């Protein structure tokens, strides 16, 4: 099978990639298992040197990697550069903190010695999405490889060029052969891969449908799984908020990566007293964004990654308007491009409220008061993160328990940070990436007892 990578901006061919045969896939699986047997014995200090070197390789080649991201999935080049830099950061972070995270955990008991030891578990399969084609991989790979596991990457087919470059990062950094391998395969090989005796865990970032399918297979073969799925984040603005700051943050929270992010703010829940002012200023700010060729540094909004994604978003806009929402700005689609769009008077039951909208669509929702705002926020099958904008920090913290999501940000957009655990609840998945939690997801916390 041959995979083609198409530039969503101009529909030009970026590259072609030959898929692996079943025999070739099997060899890579066997090689990953064999490599683990020696890699787990490499000292932590040596593994740390390598992950730090990987971070330097990323910085040394940032323009090449950023360009590939932009060409393959349409992200503005400035955002692609930021993404590669963030990957280097996560490499540095685990290089600095792995010794503390993996240290024996002493637990006093009646034993002469009792402690928890952190051992690697084996080969970990990563099934990754196209929207942050470098970052999603490195936030898995940096802790997982440094802990002593080997990794296999099954990337989204439209970013196989990025997948190839990511594998080259680890080769250039000096990692032993087969410690990290890219699998150029279609999803029809997924169960075969997971069933391999060397695969001990699977981490997936993607859609709810993909997560459900992979979790089912993982359960069948009794393999651990971590799922980071969709989101429908609420951005709540209280009546005492600094509206100008809230609007500036809200624009970034929705329009970053052309809105193609699981943790993007999608439902803007505004207390009635400030609804009109916020919506008016938000629309004014959106009008200033420049759409165009994402390879140009001045571009703020590029195309969506594929034509079907733009068409799906446009369908959600059309459905919401038919259900009673007001089209306040945008609403048009031209190929992979979709205008930044603002819908007003959005209510539960409308597509823009209930569904994840993966693109530059902002749903404006009016709440009677703060209590009603939290009720609306919780009215979702997803649970990634919530933002609250207010000057009353004490009151915001007192209300943190009312949010069932995996993150609660006050006066800031929800974002991932190597230093903080990241993950969701409900249909947004389970497990945690990043921070100490992300490293311990794929280790054997082994109890050691000495009488």
Phi and psi in degrees as a GROMACS rama.xvg file:
@    title "Ramachandran Plot"
@    xaxis  label "Phi"
@    yaxis  label "Psi"
@TYPE xy
-112.777  131.328  UNK-2
-105.646  136.86  UNK-3
-112.072  134.535  UNK-4
-101.986  121.557  UNK-5
-115.579  130.233  UNK-6
-69.1972  116.764  UNK-7
-69.5467  -17.3595  UNK-8
-72.6166  -44.0045  UNK-9
-128.225  4.9895  UNK-10
65.529  19.3217  UNK-11
-86.4748  152.809  UNK-12
-73.33  125.464  UNK-13
-90.7517  -38.3717  UNK-14
-178.068  163.779  UNK-15
-121.19  148.242  UNK-16
-138.51  126.381  UNK-17
-83.7126  126.09  UNK-18
-71.5627  154.491  UNK-19
-76.974  142.814  UNK-20
-74.8028  169.294  UNK-21
-63.2027  -39.0112  UNK-22
-64.2623  -40.5545  UNK-23
-65.8244  -39.8512  UNK-24
-61.883  -43.6603  UNK-25
-61.0117  -39.2666  UNK-26
-64.3206  -40.5402  UNK-27
-65.8566  -38.2483  UNK-28
-64.1297  -45.3449  UNK-29
-63.7506  -41.02  UNK-30
-63.697  -38.978  UNK-31
-64.5962  -39.5694  UNK-32
-68.1145  -41.7352  UNK-33
-64.568  -42.6799  UNK-34
-62.2097  -34.3565  UNK-35
-60.192  -38.2451  UNK-36
-60.5885  -31.4005  UNK-37
-94.9081  -35.5502  UNK-38
-63.3255  -36.6926  UNK-39
-65.3896  -20.6319  UNK-40
-91.3159  -8.44432  UNK-41
-67.9797  136.651  UNK-42
-61.7842  149.927  UNK-43
-60.7983  -36.6841  UNK-44
-62.1323  -37.8719  UNK-45
-71.7721  -37.4562  UNK-46
-65.6074  -35.1437  UNK-47
-65.8722  -41.1816  UNK-48
-58.4906  -39.6532  UNK-49
-70.3795  -41.8237  UNK-50
-68.6409  -32.9204  UNK-51
-66.8665  -37.5942  UNK-52
-64.9432  -38.2499  UNK-53
-59.8568  -40.258  UNK-54
-60.8768  -38.6654  UNK-55
-70.1117  -36.7758  UNK-56
-60.6838  -40.9195  UNK-57
-60.1754  -45.3536  UNK-58
-67.544  -37.3359  UNK-59
-67.4724  -25.218  UNK-60
-120.739  27.4869  UNK-61
-59.8655  -38.6254  UNK-62
-66.7769  -41.2161  UNK-63
-63.6449  -46.5026  UNK-64
-68.2409  -41.7881  UNK-65
-63.6025  -39.8284  UNK-66
-62.801  -40.7353  UNK-67
-64.6662  -41.2912  UNK-68
-56.3222  -49.8956  UNK-69
-65.6517  -42.7009  UNK-70
-65.8217  -37.9458  UNK-71
-81.7194  -36.4318  UNK-72
-127.551  1.93613  UNK-73
88.5343  7.83172  UNK-74
-69.5413  138.941  UNK-75
-52.8474  138.779  UNK-76
-58.2522  -33.733  UNK-77
-63.6896  -37.0875  UNK-78
-72.4674  -33.9385  UNK-79
-64.5468  -41.0644  UNK-80
-62.1025  -43.7976  UNK-81
-61.2429  -37.4961  UNK-82
-63.7183  -44.7928  UNK-83
-64.7477  -40.4922  UNK-84
-60.8117  -37.8325  UNK-85
-67.041  -33.9572  UNK-86
-63.991  -40.7656  UNK-87
-63.3615  -38.3268  UNK-88
-61.1311  -44.4135  UNK-89
-68.2509  -30.5698  UNK-90
-65.2637  -45.4501  UNK-91
-60.1128  -43.1304  UNK-92
-60.1086  -48.6047  UNK-93
-74.1763  -26.9978  UNK-94
-62.2741  -35.0934  UNK-95
-83.3868  -32.6368  UNK-96
-107.752  -9.51037  UNK-97
-56.5665  -41.4154  UNK-98
-57.6464  -41.0534  UNK-99
-70.4946  -40.5506  UNK-100
-66.7252  -35.9674  UNK-101
-97.0756  1.65155  UNK-102
-63.851  151.226  UNK-103
-59.1074  138.492  UNK-104
-101.169  103.054  UNK-105
-74.0024  129.777  UNK-106
-128.801  107.284  UNK-107
-63.8694  129.134  UNK-108
-140.136  -164.997  UNK-109
-80.6869  2.19057  UNK-110
-77.5969  162.126  UNK-111
-64.401  -41.1375  UNK-112
-142.684  140.842  UNK-113
-151.015  129.521  UNK-114
-159.169  168.05  UNK-115
-106.693  126.311  UNK-116
-105.298  143.983  UNK-117
-110.189  102.89  UNK-118
-107.7  150.224  UNK-119
-67.2368  158.939  UNK-120
-105.909  -21.9131  UNK-121
140.538  -139.141  UNK-122
-90.5021  129.67  UNK-123
-114.351  127.065  UNK-124
-93.2326  128.183  UNK-125
-111.07  120.694  UNK-126
-106.268  110.188  UNK-127
-118.473  155.584  UNK-128
-96.3643  176.047  UNK-129
-90.8637  -15.4799  UNK-130
-73.1416  -33.7352  UNK-131
-129.183  75.7973  UNK-132
-65.8774  -24.1003  UNK-133
-93.3783  -48.9502  UNK-134
-60.4312  -45.7371  UNK-135
-59.474  -34.7694  UNK-136
-74.4906  -45.1226  UNK-137
-71.5678  -28.548  UNK-138
-71.7093  -18.6616  UNK-139
-85.8163  -48.0498  UNK-140
-70.0446  -40.7858  UNK-141
-58.0233  -51.7587  UNK-142
-73.5235  -35.5887  UNK-143
-69.4231  -45.2386  UNK-144
-71.2054  -38.4511  UNK-145
-66.0186  -28.6846  UNK-146
-73.4164  -11.1741  UNK-147
108.482  5.57551  UNK-148
-86.8556  164.352  UNK-149
-104.755  158.17  UNK-150
-129.013  144.488  UNK-151
-123.265  133.441  UNK-152
-110.823  120.369  UNK-153
-109.631  98.535  UNK-154
-89.7992  170.237  UNK-155
-67.8001  139.099  UNK-156
-60.1805  -28.0047  UNK-157
-78.5622  -3.62559  UNK-158
-128.056  36.4116  UNK-159
-67.011  -23.5213  UNK-160
-64.629  -41.7301  UNK-161
-64.0706  -41.9445  UNK-162
-59.3216  -41.9017  UNK-163
-62.9944  -42.4338  UNK-164
-66.5257  -37.0502  UNK-165
-62.8495  -43.593  UNK-166
-60.0371  -39.8807  UNK-167
-64.8341  -30.8357  UNK-168
-57.3909  -47.4971  UNK-169
-70.4594  -36.1942  UNK-170
-63.7165  -46.7065  UNK-171
-63.853  -34.7191  UNK-172
-70.0417  -15.6128  UNK-173
103.464  12.9602  UNK-174
-64.66  144.582  UNK-175
-59.3403  152.03  UNK-176
-56.3542  142.049  UNK-177
72.8203  3.59702  UNK-178
-70.2825  -36.2176  UNK-179
-133.496  122.95  UNK-180
-131.045  144.359  UNK-181
-95.2818  131.55  UNK-182
-107.455  109.929  UNK-183
-88.2407  83.7643  UNK-184
-137.083  158.627  UNK-185
-84.9895  162.101  UNK-186
-65.0062  -13.5478  UNK-187
-70.3962  -9.53028  UNK-188
-95.5321  0.359596  UNK-189
-58.2033  -49.5486  UNK-190
-64.3425  -39.4144  UNK-191
-59.3843  -41.3781  UNK-192
-66.9546  -47.9835  UNK-193
-62.6408  -33.2741  UNK-194
-70.2922  -18.2715  UNK-195
-59.0501  138.266  UNK-196
-63.2827  -23.4553  UNK-197
-76.7583  -24.484  UNK-198
-72.8433  120.795  UNK-199
-108.207  -16.9835  UNK-200
-159.599  159.485  UNK-201
-133.047  132.582  UNK-202
-118.498  131.074  UNK-203
-130.499  132.857  UNK-204
-117.563  123.104  UNK-205
174.259  -155.543  UNK-206
-78.003  163.414  UNK-207
-60.4997  -40.2205  UNK-208
-63.9522  -45.2299  UNK-209
-64.2326  -41.1995  UNK-210
-62.2509  -42.6922  UNK-211
-63.3938  -42.8233  UNK-212
-64.5292  -45.4692  UNK-213
-69.947  -39.9581  UNK-214
-62.4145  -36.237  UNK-215
-63.1115  -44.9547  UNK-216
-65.8845  -43.8572  UNK-217
-60.0461  -41.6549  UNK-218
-63.8189  -38.3654  UNK-219
-59.0254  -38.9288  UNK-220
-101.255  9.74569  UNK-221
53.7767  54.592  UNK-222
-115.327  138.568  UNK-223
-64.0759  144.219  UNK-224
-135.564  147.907  UNK-225
-124.86  128.696  UNK-226
-121.636  127.084  UNK-227
-120.828  105.309  UNK-228
-111.863  -148.79  UNK-229
-75.1761  175.254  UNK-230
-152.292  159.427  UNK-231
-140.841  58.2981  UNK-232
-59.4582  139.778  UNK-233
-93.9841  142.127  UNK-234
-121.109  100.525  UNK-235
-96.3852  130.543  UNK-236
-119.183  118.756  UNK-237
-84.2067  167.298  UNK-238
-68.4348  -20.1799  UNK-239
-94.4621  4.89848  UNK-240
-69.6693  154.441  UNK-241
-77.1669  103.057  UNK-242
-63.2224  -40.4906  UNK-243
-61.752  -44.0366  UNK-244
-67.3263  -39.205  UNK-245
-62.2219  -42.6036  UNK-246
-64.4561  -45.4915  UNK-247
-58.7968  -44.247  UNK-248
-68.5129  -38.7127  UNK-249
-64.3972  -37.3589  UNK-250
-62.838  -46.6019  UNK-251
-64.4065  -39.1872  UNK-252
-64.8449  -28.4357  UNK-253
-97.8726  -37.065  UNK-254
-97.245  -9.75045  UNK-255
-56.903  134.195  UNK-256
57.9412  33.3914  UNK-257
54.7853  32.6176  UNK-258
79.0506  5.105  UNK-259
-91.7169  69.3977  UNK-260
-146.696  137.787  UNK-261
-64.4284  -32.0344  UNK-262
-98.274  11.4828  UNK-263
-64.5731  146.777  UNK-264
-69.6812  126.667  UNK-265
-119.835  -33.1091  UNK-266
-113.74  113.224  UNK-267
-95.5409  105.021  UNK-268
-100.465  110.883  UNK-269
-115.987  126.027  UNK-270
-60.7244  139.03  UNK-271
-51.2101  -38.3972  UNK-272
-61.5391  -27.131  UNK-273
-114.583  6.44147  UNK-274
-55.9126  -54.8812  UNK-275
-62.6302  -43.078  UNK-276
-64.3157  -45.1787  UNK-277
-62.5168  -48.6687  UNK-278
-60.8315  -43.999  UNK-279
-61.7477  -46.9731  UNK-280
-70.0836  -32.7653  UNK-281
-65.1406  -45.855  UNK-282
-61.7068  -42.0872  UNK-283
-59.3905  -40.5295  UNK-284
-69.3627  -38.2338  UNK-285
-65.5032  -36.3989  UNK-286
-61.3663  -23.5401  UNK-287
-82.2016  -12.6225  UNK-288
-71.5508  139.51  UNK-289
-99.3542  121.054  UNK-290
-93.7372  150.637  UNK-291
160.995  -154.268  UNK-292
-67.678  118.004  UNK-293
-68.0631  -14.415  UNK-294
-76.6581  -14.0392  UNK-295
-86.8887  133.984  UNK-296
-63.6375  -23.6911  UNK-297
-81.7343  -8.42503  UNK-298
-76.2358  130.669  UNK-299
-99.1505  -34.3723  UNK-300
-127.935  117.306  UNK-301
-101.127  -166.079  UNK-302
-77.3095  165.314  UNK-303
-74.5839  163.017  UNK-304
-68.9944  -27.2331  UNK-305
-145.952  158.824  UNK-306
-62.9465  -40.8451  UNK-307
-64.1918  -30.6552  UNK-308
-69.3345  -41.329  UNK-309
-65.4253  -39.8677  UNK-310
-67.1683  -38.7982  UNK-311
-63.2509  -43.0948  UNK-312
-62.428  -42.2796  UNK-313
-64.0345  -35.1863  UNK-314
-63.9269  -40.6224  UNK-315
-64.9402  -37.7425  UNK-316
-63.437  -48.9772  UNK-317
-61.3573  -43.326  UNK-318
-62.8208  -42.8385  UNK-319
-64.5373  -41.1504  UNK-320
-64.4954  -41.0713  UNK-321
-63.6762  -27.0933  UNK-322
-86.9256  -1.62762  UNK-323
118.905  -4.11516  UNK-324
-69.9475  153.542  UNK-325
-100.369  128.011  UNK-326
-81.0048  108.014  UNK-327
-97.3183  -23.8088  UNK-328
-162.005  142.096  UNK-329
72.9737  -139.252  UNK-330
102.9  -6.87263  UNK-331
-102.6  149.166  UNK-332
-119.454  139.74  UNK-333
-136.925  95.7051  UNK-334
64.1927  -129.85  UNK-335
-78.7458  -10.2914  UNK-336
-85.2226  137.037  UNK-337
-130.468  128.796  UNK-338
-58.4647  141.109  UNK-339
-54.6106  127.587  UNK-340
-127.991  139.706  UNK-341
-124.884  126.509  UNK-342
-112.192  134.349  UNK-343
-105.506  162.973  UNK-344
54.4893  40.9634  UNK-345
-78.7269  138.488  UNK-346
-128.403  158.074  UNK-347
-55.0614  141.488  UNK-348
101.809  -20.9066  UNK-349
-84.9543  152.138  UNK-350
-57.6415  -40.0166  UNK-351
-69.9612  -16.5077  UNK-352
-95.0211  -46.4074  UNK-353
-82.4944  -33.4874  UNK-354
-99.1391  155.824  UNK-355
-74.124  124.737  UNK-356
-105.936  110.737  UNK-357
-98.1812  75.3896  UNK-358
171.334  -174.81  UNK-359
-79.4903  61.6911  UNK-360
-122.851  122.072  UNK-361
-109.609  123.997  UNK-362
-100.38  118.485  UNK-363
-95.4322  124.607  UNK-364
-127.66  130.217  UNK-365
-95.7852  127.56  UNK-366
-109.351  144.057  UNK-367
-65.273  -41.4113  UNK-368
-160.827  -173.407  UNK-369
-64.0139  -41.6057  UNK-370
-59.8206  -44.2702  UNK-371
-64.9508  -35.3005  UNK-372
-61.4561  -43.7162  UNK-373
-67.9407  -35.1375  UNK-374
-61.8104  -44.1865  UNK-375
-65.3553  -40.2069  UNK-376
-59.9653  -43.3909  UNK-377
-74.534  -11.7214  UNK-378
-79.8667  69.254  UNK-379
-158.43  147.387  UNK-380
-79.5554  -10.8286  UNK-381
-100.463  164.489  UNK-382
-156.987  57.7423  UNK-383
-87.7833  -56.5237  UNK-384
-166.439  158.866  UNK-385
-134.429  140.545  UNK-386
-109.492  138.199  UNK-387
-122.883  127.327  UNK-388
-107.581  121.566  UNK-389
-164.673  159.916  UNK-390
-90.7476  -11.9829  UNK-391
-95.248  81.8852  UNK-392
-62.3045  -40.5471  UNK-393
-58.4346  -46.4711  UNK-394
-67.0264  -36.8333  UNK-395
-61.8512  -43.1763  UNK-396
-68.0216  -35.2834  UNK-397
-64.5577  -22.8299  UNK-398
-99.7435  3.25532  UNK-399
-58.8064  -32.3317  UNK-400
-67.1751  -15.5218  UNK-401
-79.2741  -8.29641  UNK-402
-103.971  123.38  UNK-403
-91.5603  0.0449999  UNK-404
-69.5807  170.726  UNK-405
-79.3451  -8.60745  UNK-406
-147.539  147.737  UNK-407
-138.651  108.057  UNK-408
-110.052  132.789  UNK-409
-107.889  121.287  UNK-410
61.7386  31.8028  UNK-411
-157.874  151.047  UNK-412
-72.0263  151.15  UNK-413
-70.2145  127.616  UNK-414
-148.937  159.887  UNK-415
-91.0939  146.075  UNK-416
-143.389  128.703  UNK-417
-52.7754  -25.1877  UNK-418
-84.7221  -9.4831  UNK-419
-123.217  141.479  UNK-420
-60.9528  144.137  UNK-421
-133.115  130.279  UNK-422
168.096  173.391  UNK-423
-123.041  -174.794  UNK-424
-129.278  177.19  UNK-425
51.6653  -134.324  UNK-426
-76.1134  1.06813  UNK-427
-84.4591  -2.51477  UNK-428
112.271  -165.285  UNK-429
-151.646  160.804  UNK-430
91.7048  168.835  UNK-431
-133.257  138.143  UNK-432
-106.978  166.717  UNK-433
67.0577  171.259  UNK-434
54.3649  -161.396  UNK-435
-65.5292  -37.3831  UNK-436
-55.8759  -42.4628  UNK-437
-65.6114  -33.0105  UNK-438
-74.8905  -35.8953  UNK-439
-81.2013  -8.7668  UNK-440
-61.0353  -35.0984  UNK-441
-120.174  48.6547  UNK-442
-132.336  159.316  UNK-443
-91.9523  107.293  UNK-444
-80.5042  91.1758  UNK-445
-91.6252  124.327  UNK-446
-78.8835  127.349  UNK-447
-117.313  127.623  UNK-448
-130.039  125.993  UNK-449
-123.079  120.243  UNK-450
